[in-house]
Amino acid sequence: MDGNKVRSLRKKKSMTIDDLSLKSGFTASYISQVERNLIEPSLSALSKICKVLEISPYYFIDNDDNVIITRKEDRQKLLMGENDKEIVYLLPINSEKKSKFKFDAYETKIEPGKWDSTNFIIIDSDKFVIIKKGTLLVKVNDDNEILQEGDSIYICSNTPHNIYNPTEEISEILCIISPQAY
C-alpha cells in the first residue's frame, strides 16, 4: 500500500491528520505512520480509513499489474488470413498478463479493392471498428454500410460480416474485440 495516497486524498478533502484520526478511531501518530509508509495498516484498519475518505480500499493497493503499457515499437504483429493482412496488436498477445485483458485491440490496413476476408467473419465476440483513414464498405448479413474516416460500427457476436475497401487508397481501422477472440 502507498501511504502517500492516503495523505494526498486526505489533503484533497481538506482534512487534517487529527480530523482523519478522530473520524477513523486511530491516533494521529498511527495515521502519520501510515502516510509515511512506516507501517502497513491491517485490512480492517484500511477499511475504516477508506470509509472516512469515501474511497475503495483498491485505491490504495499498489499493483503494477493494474496498468500495462505497450510502447509503439513493442507492438506485436501477425499476418492473418488469405491476404496475409498485417494485424498490429495494441496490447501484448504473448504475455503472462494477457489473461487480465477483457478485450483485444488491434490496428490493420485494408488495401484498395480488397476484402479483409473473402468469407464472412463470424466470431463469438462483440467487435467495435473505428475507421481511422479512408472509406470502407462493411457488409453485415445482407446489409451494406459505407463508413468514412471517423465513423465507427459495433457488430454483435456471431454476426456474419466482412469489410471491403472500395477506394484506390489504403484504409486503416482500429478494432476492439470483447471478449478476446484470438
N, C-alpha and C positions, 0 to 999 in steps of 0.2 A: 504494500500500500504506500502511496505517496502522500505524506503528511502535508506537503506544500499545497496540495489541492484543498485540504481542509482549511488552511489559512486563507488561501485565495478566495474560496467560496464564502467563508465567514466574513471577510472584509467586504466582498461584494454585497453582502446582506447587511452591511453597516453594523456588524456585531463585534463586541469586544470579546476577549478571551473569557472575561468574567461573565458576560451575557451567555456565551455558549456553555460555560461550566454550570451556571445556575440552571439553565433550561434542560441540560442533559443529565445533571446529577453527578457530574465528575468535578474534581478540583481543577482550579485554574492551572496548577502545576502539571496535572495529568494531560490536559488539553495542550499545553505548551510543549510537553514532551512528544505528544503525537504529532503536532505540527512540525517539530524539528527532526522528525524521524528517529528519535531516541528510543521510542518504544512502539511496538506494534499492538494496536488495540485488538481485543478479542472480538469475535463476530457479534456477540451481544452488545459490546460497547460501541462498536462501529454502527450497529443498527440504531442505537439511541442517538448517536451524533447525527446520523443521516436523517432521522426523524425530525430533529430540530432544524437541520439545514434544508429540509424538504427535498432530499435527493436520494436516489437509489444507491445502495452500497456498491454496485458495479461501477459507479462513477470513480470510486477511489482505488479500485483494484488495478494495479499495474499488470498489463497483459499485452506484451508485444504482438501477440497473435491477433489482436483486435484491429490492427492496421497493417495492411500488406501493400507495399509499394512495388510496382513493376516499372522500372526505367525503360524508356523507349528502346534503347539499344539491347535490352534484355528480353524483349518480347519474343515469344516462340512462334515459329511459322511452320505451317503444314501445307502440303499440296493435296487437294482433295478433289474427288470426282473425276469424271472422264475428261474434263477440260484442264486438269491439273491446276485448278484455281487456287491461288495462294490465300490462305487464311492467316491473319496476324492476330494472335490471341492477346488480349489486353490484361488478362490475369494469367498467372503461371499455370500451365497444364500438367507439368511433370513436377509436382511439389507435394510434400507431405501436408501442406496447408490446403490443398485442393478440396479436401473433404469439408472444409469450413464454408466454401463458397456455395451460395444458394442459386447461382446463375453462372452462365458463361457469357463472355463479352468478346467479340472479335470484329475486326475490320476486314473488308475484302474489296476487290475491284471486279467489275464486270466489263469485259471487253465489248467494243462496238459490235452489234449484230449477234451477240451470244446470249444464251440462257445460262443461269447459274447451274442448271441441271437439265438434261434432256427429258427426264421423267419428273413427275410431280414429287416434291419432297413432302414426306409425312413423318413428323417426329412427335414423340409423346411429351412434348414440352411447349409452353407458350413461347412465341417469338415476337420480338419487337424490333422493327427495322427502321433506321433513320437514313434518309438519302443525304449524304454529305456533299456529293457533287454529281451533277448530271441529271438525266431523266431516265426513269425506268418504268417498265410495264410489269405490274405484279398480277399474275394470274392466280386467283383463288377460286377453287372449284371451277365453275363455268363463267366467273366474272373476271373482267379485266379492269385494272385501275392504273391510270397513269399518274406517277408520282414525280414531282420536281424536287430540286435541291431544297433541303429544309423540311420537306414533308416526311411523315412517318406513318407506319402501319403496324397494327397489332394483330397477330394471327394466333388464334386459339390452338391448343394442342390437337394433334391428329387431323388438322385441316390440310387437305392437299393444296400445295402452292408451288410456284416457281417464279423466277424473276428474269426478265429479258431486258436487254439494253437495245432500244430501237434507234439509237442515235449513232453518229460517227465518232463520238468521243467516249473515252473511258468514264464509267460511272463508279462512284465509291459509296459504300454503305457501311454502317455500323449496326451490328446485330447483338441483341441481348436475348438469351435463351434461358428460361427458367421452368423447371429445374434443369440442371446441367444435362445435356443430351449426348455430349461427346466425351 
